[in-house]
Amino acid sequence: MKKLCALISIVAIFATVGCQSTNISKPSSPISSVIKADLTANLAVGADITGTSSVSVLFNVFKIGGDSKFADGVNYSIGGGGMSLLGASTVDQVKAAAAYNACAESGAEVLVAPRYVVEIDDFFVFKTIKVTVSAKKRYNFKH
């Protein structure tokens, strides 16, 4: 009987103590702020420019070919492009490469109102992604 009580006590202890994950979420209060800046943009907008980039992807993970230089901050989508090993969407990487190519070929420092055309040919285990960006060129600004 003592062995049975000891066994039941041990089982009860293990049943009440264990690994548990708790997430308590509380809604935050809305923050309302107004920022006013009396600034005037001085952009010298020029001719239309374009840039392209493409890459092949095997098993939706391994990139084959493609560009190795990218424009920073080109990430307009919310998912949908597939995640790569580095965490960034493959489509977003090709968009950034196309933006870099457009700037490098034309000497622009900023793309004004860029429009991206994404073409994906998906064959389940192999796909090609081609992105063409069209924008207006911003000339180099001299102070």
Secondary structure as UniProt FT lines:
FT   HELIX           2..16
FT   STRAND          45..58
FT   TURN            59..61
FT   STRAND          62..64
FT   TURN            72..73
FT   TURN            85..86
FT   HELIX           90..106
FT   STRAND          110..122
FT   STRAND          126..138
//
